Structures are given as C-alpha cells and as structure tokens.
Amino acid sequence: MEFDDDPEINLSIPVINIKSCLMTPCGHNFCERCILECINRNHKCPCCNAPATKDKLIKNHQLEKIISIIEFEKEESSKRYFNNLIYNNNQQQQVVQQSNAKKPILHPVQELFSKYLKTSLLAYEDFYNQLAQKLEENKKILEKERLESIKKYENQVVMLDQVKEEFAYKQDKLVKSHQNTLDLFLKSFEDHLKKTAVAPNFVNIQVSIVISSKNITFEHISLKPSTTIIDIKQLIIDRFNQKGGESAFIKYMDDARLVAQLPIASGGKEIALDEDIKPLSLYEIVHGSKIILKGDIQLYEDLPKQCFAATYKPGDTMDYFKCLDCNYSWICKQCSNHCHKGHKTIPYLVNHKASFACCYDTKNKCILSNK
C-alpha cells in the first residue's frame, strides 16, 4: 500500500490511499494490486498467513466508500487550510490598513509567501482584469454595430435575419476567442507557479549510520527533515542501550565527529556535519547516504575488566599469557589486554582451571586487582 505523500500541513485527516479494496476470507483488507501480487506468490494472507486464493477475495465496497469520504474530506480540509492562509491574511491586512492598527503577526513562512508571491498575483490579476475589460469593450463595439445594422435594414425582413445570424456568430466567436486566450493565460500562470512554488525537498530520508571504530552499521534509519546532529547522537546512544549489557553506551570520546557520505550516484562527496542544531535537510543529504561516526565512543565492554586474582572463584578457568617485554608469565587475560597493552604477549596456558587466585601480574604492575 502506498501512503499519501502530500506535504505535512496542519490537517486533521491523514489517510492511506487504497484503491479497489479486497478482503481475504480471514477478514483482512488490502488494495487489489498488493494482495493479488502477494497471494500469487505465497497463496497466504500477508497479515496472518491464513490460506488465501484469488477466487476467495471479496470486494469491500463499504471500506472503499469510507476511504472515498475520508479522501474527499481531506481535500476539503486542505482547501480550507490554504484559503484561510491566503484570504484571511489578506482580509486581516485590509482591516489593519483601514483602521491604522498594528500589522497582524504572521508566521515567518506566511510572511515570505505573502512578500514574494504578491507581485506575481497582482501582475497576473491585472492582466486577467485587462482581458475581461477587453472582452466587454469588444462586446459593446459589436452590439453597437448590430444595432446600427438593424436600424439600417429595419424594413428588410430577410436582411434582418441575416444580420442577426451574422452578429450571433460574431459574438459566439468573440466569446470563444476570449476563452481560448484565458485558457492560455491560466496555463501560463500555472507554469509560472510550478517553477516558483516548487515543493521543497523536505521529506524523510533513509540512511545508514556507520560506527567506524566498532565496525557496526545501523541500516535503514529514517530521518526527518528537522533531524539534527544532536538527534542522531541520541539515536546512536539509544541503539546501543537497547542492546544493553556490555554494549551499553557510556560516552562519546573527544575525537568523535559525524560526517555524511553521499551515494556514488550523487557524487559520493563527504559533508562535515559540524553544527549540532542545523537540520539535516539544509545539508542537502539524499536517500542512501551514510552518516559516519568518525573517532571513538566508549561502551561498557571497553572498560578494563578486573584482574582474575580479584574475581577468582573455585572452578574458574583462565587464559594465561607471557609478556616478552616484561619477561614473566602467568599473566591473566584481563591484565594482558590492559596492563600490558602495546607489549608483545604470547599465550602461555589456555583454558587453565586455576586452583587459586593466580595472576603473577599482581606482584609487578597490575592496576586491575583492586577494582
């Protein structure tokens, strides 16, 4: 099913555009194109997996009627909204001018709309009025000629009939010519509006978010036009916290920063996302882009673990290592990874079942045993 992709305005009736609604034997409703494609492949209801075949589908006239009513009401609501936006504001301004009161406070978008569209509206309205005036002038000229001809042939019945037919034809031609001109004029105005009132590219975009330091990618992330860097950073935090446990988020490191990488088809360039509250729509990011977190973040799994000597319980096993730089062995895995980070270490005894809290690093440089 396809969702109506009109711009989001303050209307009270959102609606799903379903054409030719069909109902399955199990009582679920779908548009005809969608359900036919589905059951032709799987022979099941996509909602509950109940068996479904083409011959068992039922036309749901009642739901179609309801949807038709909703679509009509949505269209009417849209008209009312924009009529109020344009006409009410104009009326308010006229009242203000007449009363010498303060100018009404308009929404900034309304202010710009009124400022730049007013010139076009006035110019086209003036031309429209000129056309209407010209039609009336030509009608008067034609009527004057008709009356003069009638007076000239008032005693000639045959000629009078010809005069009436001739001027009826001329008047009909004049009206049709005016209508053709008006149609061309309105087409010109519509073309002008299509160029100057283009819908902005303020739509949700699908991106992937890449955490470079962790080799993790969050796919199919839908971002609103108003999404900011702050929102993306919070989204990353939420995704890790949803995993919980060792994947829980702690903090962004000082070198962490976000960039956007456009798809190859859009040039593949990299855009620095350097303003926390700047909406992504103003960065001209497109569908399929990657939001890449460069630098590092800290998760609970990154925190140093306690030394085996501090956590030992009877029966525990441990991997022990030897540090070639320090020249001693029996170093537990945690100390090998943290205390001897950057040293050359090799496995010494793997999966050893310890009989006591053994880690020789506690006698040397261990900093984990007291944590």
C-alpha positions, 0 to 999 in steps of 0.5 A: 500500500502506498501512503499519501505523500502530500506535504505535512500541513496542519490537517486533521485527516491523514489517510492511506490511499487504497484503491479497489479494496479486497478482503481475504476470507480471514477478514483482512483488507488490502488494495487489489494490486498488493494482495493479488501480487502477494497471494500469487506468490505465497497463496497466504494472507500477508497479515496472518498467513491464513490460506488465501486464493484469488477466487476467495477475495471479496470486494469491500465496497463499504471500506472503499466508500469510507476511504472515498469520504475520508479522501474527499474530506481531506481535500476539503480540509486542505482547501480550507487550510490554504484559503484561510492562509491566503484570504484571511491574511489578506482580509486581516491586512485590509482591516489593519490598513483601514483602521491604522492598527498594528500589522497582524503577526504572521508566521515567518513562512506566511510572511515570505509567501505573502512578500514574494508571491504578491507581485506575481498575483497582482501582475497576473490579476491585472492582466486577467482584469485587462482581458475581461475589460477587453472582452466587454469593450469588444462586446459593446463595439459589436452590439453597437454595430448590430444595432446600427445594422438593424436600424439600417435594414429595419424594413428588410425582413430577410436582411434582418435575419441575416444580420442577426445570424451574422452578429450571433456568430460574431459574438459566439466567436468573440466569446470563444476567442476570449476563452481560448486566450484565458485558457492560455493565460491560466496555463501560463500562470500555472507554469509560472507557479510550478517553477516558483512554488516548487515543493521543497525537498523536505521529506524523510530520508533513509540512511545508514549510520556507520560506527567506524571504530566498532565496525557496526552499521545501523541500516535503514534509519529514517530521518526527518527533515528537522533531524539534527546532529544532536538527534542522531547522537541520541539515536546512536546512544539509544541503539546501543542501550537497547542492546544493553549489557556490555554494549551499553553506551557510556560516552562519546570520546573527544575525537568523535565527529559525524560526517555524511557520505553521499551515494556514488550516484550523487557524487559520493562527496563527504559533508562535515556535519559540524553544527549540532542544531542545523537540520539535516535537510539544509545539508542537502543529504539524499536517500542512501547516504551514510552518516559516519561516526568518525573517532571513538565512543566508549561502551561498557565492554571497553572498560578494563575488566578486573584482574582474575586474582580479584574475581577468582572463584573455585572452578574458574578457568583462565587464559594465561599469557607471557609478556616478552617485554616484561619477561614473566608469565602467568599473566591473566587475560584481563591484565594482558589486554590492559596492563600490558597493552602495546607489549608483545604477549604470547599465550602461555596456558589456555583454558587453565582451571586455576586452583587459586587466585593466580595472576603473577601480574599482581606482584609487578604492575597490575592496576586491575586487582583492586577494582 
